[in-house]
């Protein structure tokens, strides 16, 4: 049997409601430059980004907990190819478990020379401490922050 491929291009713009939990999170990020998670009352886990319900217990979360700004890299990737609507390469993106959180938040890494992939990967190794930095003018989305390796 011959397996075929087909090239398709989708260009969809949509707007969706964030709901109470995500809206509150992004307002705090925008207006105060602070990050918060929500605690599951049953497990005690702090979920970042915050969720209205625990992913493990399905219980509603209730308590807001300030997290970060420090944290540790959980995973990362370095991108050397261009993708539509993303920064010009090279850039690094990954997930950081912020201090006080039990789950990881995605974001871009800055301040690392990405010209040598092997050296950059060593600098962004899993478990490396990073600090969250905030844009001086924030608009209330994840691009308002980035991570830098602590010296």
DOVEX-207681 format. One record per atom (N, C-alpha, C): x, y, z; residue in one letter. Coordinates in pm, whole numbers, padded with zeros to 5 digits, always signed. Layout:
<rs>
XYZa
...
</rs>
This chain:
<rs>
+00084-00118+00000x
+00000+00000+00000x
+00089+00125+00000x
+00054+00219-00083x
+00128+00343-00091x
+00073+00443+00010x
+00163+00499+00092x
+00122+00602+00189x
+00150+00738+00130x
+00050+00822+00131x
+00059+00954+00069x
+00070+01062+00175x
+00120+01176+00134x
+00118+01295+00219x
+00049+01406+00144x
-00001+01500+00219x
-00065+01615+00159x
-00023+01738+00239x
+00014+01843+00172x
+00050+01968+00238x
-00073+02055+00249x
-00102+02099+00371x
-00214+02188+00396x
-00164+02306+00478x
-00221+02421+00455x
-00186+02540+00532x
-00313+02592+00598x
-00305+02608+00730x
-00417+02663+00806x
-00371+02794+00865x
-00448+02896+00850x
-00418+03024+00909x
-00544+03070+00981x
-00554+03035+01108x
-00676+03060+01184x
-00644+03155+01299x
-00718+03263+01308x
-00709+03353+01421x
-00837+03338+01500x
-00824+03321+01630x
-00944+03307+01712x
-00920+03374+01847x
-01028+03407+01911x
-01023+03467+02043x
-01107+03380+02134x
-01051+03348+02252x
-01128+03265+02345x
-01121+03324+02484x
-01224+03300+02561x
-01231+03349+02699x
-01135+03269+02786x
-01058+03338+02870x
-00962+03270+02956x
-01026+03216+03084x
-01141+03267+03122x
-01204+03223+03246x
-01146+03298+03365x
-01205+03277+03481x
-01166+03350+03602x
-01023+03321+03645x
-00984+03195+03646x
-00852+03158+03699x
-00740+03214+03613x
-00741+03186+03484x
-00635+03234+03396x
-00638+03387+03385x
-00756+03447+03383x
-00765+03593+03377x
-00698+03656+03499x
-00726+03605+03618x
-00664+03660+03740x
-00513+03646+03733x
-00464+03530+03688x
-00320+03505+03674x
-00256+03610+03584x
-00315+03634+03466x
-00256+03727+03370x
-00270+03873+03415x
-00375+03906+03489x
-00386+04042+03544x
-00274+04066+03645x
-00244+03967+03730x
-00136+03983+03828x
-00001+03995+03758x
+00018+03919+03653x
+00140+03928+03573x
+00151+04066+03510x
+00044+04112+03449x
+00044+04241+03380x
+00060+04358+03476x
-00018+04360+03582x
-00025+04478+03669x
+00081+04480+03780x
+00130+04363+03820x
+00220+04357+03936x
+00352+04285+03909x
+00366+04221+03794x
+00488+04146+03765x
+00509+04033+03864x
+00401+03964+03899x
+00408+03853+03995x
+00342+03729+03934x
+00390+03614+03978x
+00338+03486+03929x
+00272+03410+04044x
+00160+03348+04012x
+00084+03274+04112x
+00043+03138+04058x
+00025+03046+04149x
-00033+02917+04118x
-00155+02896+04205x
-00224+02784+04181x
-00340+02748+04264x
-00311+02616+04331x
-00345+02610+04460x
-00320+02489+04539x
-00441+02396+04536x
-00414+02268+04515x
-00516+02165+04526x
-00535+02134+04674x
-00656+02148+04727x
-00676+02124+04870x
-00655+01979+04911x
-00672+01886+04819x
-00657+01744+04852x
-00511+01700+04849x
-00438+01735+04744x
-00299+01689+04730x
-00198+01789+04785x
-00236+01915+04793x
-00143+02019+04836x
-00055+02072+04724x
-00065+02014+04606x
+00018+02058+04493x
-00021+02198+04449x
+00082+02278+04413x
+00060+02412+04359x
+00078+02404+04209x
-00027+02437+04136x
-00030+02422+03990x
-00001+02555+03922x
+00102+02556+03839x
+00141+02673+03762x
+00166+02628+03619x
+00102+02689+03517x
+00003+02792+03532x
-00117+02742+03611x
-00189+02835+03675x
-00298+02793+03762x
-00413+02732+03684x
-00478+02637+03749x
-00595+02573+03691x
-00708+02574+03792x
-00828+02581+03743x
-00945+02584+03831x
-00967+02449+03898x
-00918+02341+03834x
-00932+02206+03888x
-00799+02135+03882x
-00772+02052+03982x
-00648+01975+03986x
-00648+01872+03874x
-00534+01860+03807x
-00521+01762+03699x
-00513+01620+03753x
-00483+01602+03880x
-00472+01468+03938x
-00595+01427+04017x
-00648+01519+04099x
-00760+01482+04187x
-00895+01526+04133x
-00894+01614+04036x
-01014+01674+03977x
-01091+01760+04077x
-01029+01791+04190x
-01088+01879+04289x
-01070+02024+04246x
-01167+02111+04278x
-01146+02253+04249x
-01028+02306+04331x
-00946+02388+04268x
-00839+02455+04342x
-00900+02578+04408x
-00838+02625+04516x
-00901+02734+04588x
-00803+02843+04627x
-00684+02807+04671x
-00591+02904+04730x
-00489+02951+04628x
-00474+03084+04618x
-00370+03142+04535x
-00239+03141+04612x
-00130+03102+04546x
+00002+03095+04608x
+00102+03167+04517x
+00172+03266+04572x
+00276+03334+04493x
+00394+03239+04476x
+00447+03232+04354x
+00559+03143+04322x
+00671+03222+04257x
+00791+03159+04253x
+00905+03220+04187x
+00959+03337+04267x
+01035+03424+04208x
+01068+03429+04066x
+01178+03331+04024x
+01247+03269+04121x
+01348+03169+04087x
+01284+03036+04055x
+01362+02949+03994x
+01313+02816+03963x
+01422+02732+03900x
+01385+02612+03856x
+01480+02521+03792x
+01424+02475+03658x
+01516+02457+03564x
+01477+02411+03430x
+01434+02265+03439x
+01316+02237+03386x
+01264+02100+03377x
+01296+02038+03241x
+01287+02119+03136x
+01317+02075+03001x
+01334+02198+02911x
+01399+02181+02798x
+01420+02293+02706x
+01445+02240+02567x
+01434+02332+02472x
+01473+02304+02335x
+01534+02431+02278x
+01625+02413+02186x
+01685+02526+02116x
+01640+02516+01971x
+01584+02623+01920x
+01525+02624+01787x
+01615+02702+01691x
+01654+02635+01584x
+01742+02696+01484x
+01672+02714+01350x
+01549+02668+01337x
+01472+02683+01215x
+01359+02783+01237x
+01321+02851+01134x
+01218+02953+01143x
+01079+02891+01147x
+00993+02945+01233x
+00853+02905+01241x
+00767+03031+01236x
+00661+03025+01161x
+00571+03138+01148x
+00518+03181+01286x
+00518+03311+01312x
+00466+03373+01434x
+00552+03348+01557x
+00673+03299+01540x
+00765+03281+01652x
+00888+03367+01628x
+00971+03388+01732x
+01089+03474+01714x
+01182+03421+01606x
+01264+03510+01555x
+01366+03468+01461x
+01466+03378+01533x
+01505+03267+01472x
+01600+03177+01537x
+01740+03235+01537x
+01827+03188+01624x
+01798+03084+01723x
+01733+03142+01848x
+01654+03058+01914x
+01597+03093+02043x
+01579+02965+02124x
+01568+02984+02254x
+01551+02869+02344x
+01418+02884+02416x
+01346+02775+02427x
+01218+02770+02496x
+01220+02648+02586x
+01154+02658+02700x
+01148+02542+02788x
+01050+02562+02900x
+01053+02469+02994x
+00964+02470+03109x
+01046+02480+03236x
+01000+02569+03325x
+01068+02595+03451x
+00970+02568+03565x
+01015+02489+03663x
+00937+02470+03785x
+00980+02580+03881x
+00893+02677+03898x
+00923+02792+03983x
+00925+02752+04130x
+01003+02824+04209x
+01008+02798+04354x
+00867+02808+04410x
+00827+02708+04486x
+00694+02704+04545x
+00590+02635+04459x
+00626+02595+04337x
+00532+02530+04246x
+00565+02382+04232x
+00465+02305+04193x
+00483+02162+04169x
+00473+02124+04023x
+00438+02221+03938x
+00432+02199+03794x
+00512+02310+03727x
+00535+02298+03597x
+00627+02388+03528x
+00554+02484+03435x
+00613+02602+03421x
+00561+02708+03335x
+00652+02722+03213x
+00593+02732+03096x
+00670+02748+02973x
+00710+02891+02949x
+00826+02910+02887x
+00871+03044+02852x
+01002+03039+02775x
+01042+03155+02726x
+01166+03167+02652x
+01282+03193+02747x
+01401+03148+02706x
+01525+03176+02780x
+01600+03285+02706x
+01658+03376+02782x
+01742+03481+02725x
+01878+03480+02795x
+01974+03547+02733x
+02105+03564+02795x
+02198+03446+02779x
+02166+03354+02689x
+02252+03239+02662x
+02294+03246+02516x
+02425+03233+02492x
+02477+03231+02356x
+02434+03099+02291x
+02353+03108+02188x
+02299+02988+02123x
+02375+02949+01997x
+02487+03017+01967x
+02561+02989+01844x
+02628+02852+01846x
+02661+02801+01964x
+02720+02668+01979x
+02618+02581+02052x
+02546+02495+01978x
+02439+02416+02040x
+02482+02334+02162x
+02600+02274+02155x
+02646+02190+02266x
+02671+02274+02392x
+02736+02389+02377x
+02763+02477+02491x
+02632+02536+02545x
+02541+02572+02456x
+02412+02627+02499x
+02332+02522+02576x
+02332+02399+02527x
+02260+02292+02596x
+02318+02267+02735x
+02449+02276+02748x
+02512+02258+02879x
+02471+02371+02973x
+02459+02491+02921x
+02420+02607+03003x
+02274+02599+03047x
+02190+02533+02965x
+02046+02521+02994x
+02009+02382+03047x
+02103+02313+03105x
+02080+02175+03150x
+01963+02166+03248x
+01894+02054+03243x
+01786+02026+03339x
+01841+02040+03480x
+01767+02111+03564x
+01809+02133+03702x
+01882+02263+03725x
+01916+02334+03616x
+01985+02462+03628x
+01891+02567+03688x
+01943+02647+03781x
+01864+02754+03842x
+01851+02871+03745x
+01730+02924+03739x
+01703+03041+03656x
+01624+03143+03738x
+01620+03265+03687x
+01541+03372+03747x
+01445+03423+03642x
+01321+03450+03684x
+01222+03508+03594x
+01244+03659+03586x
+01236+03713+03466x
+01244+03857+03443x
+01116+03900+03374x
+01076+04024+03400x
+00949+04075+03348x
+00972+04197+03260x
+00897+04205+03153x
+00903+04322+03064x
+00858+04445+03140x
+00921+04560+03115x
+00879+04681+03185x
+00736+04723+03150x
+00697+04703+03026x
+00560+04730+02981x
+00495+04596+02949x
+00402+04554+03035x
+00341+04422+03019x
+00198+04435+02965x
+00158+04335+02888x
+00024+04338+02829x
-00067+04226+02880x
-00012+04137+02963x
-00096+04033+03021x
-00095+03903+02944x
+00022+03863+02895x
+00034+03729+02837x
+00174+03674+02865x
+00197+03552+02826x
+00319+03481+02864x
+00444+03546+02805x
+00430+03628+02700x
+00547+03696+02644x
+00595+03810+02734x
+00524+03839+02843x
+00564+03941+02939x
+00679+03898+03028x
+00719+03771+03018x
+00827+03721+03104x
+00922+03635+03025x
+01040+03616+03081x
+01140+03524+03027x
+01227+03478+03140x
+01307+03376+03112x
+01396+03318+03213x
+01543+03341+03175x
+01624+03368+03276x
+01769+03379+03256x
+01841+03292+03358x
+01948+03228+03313x
+02028+03144+03401x
+02089+03232+03510x
+02080+03187+03635x
+02141+03261+03745x
+02292+03251+03736x
+02361+03357+03772x
+02508+03359+03767x
+02569+03281+03880x
</rs>
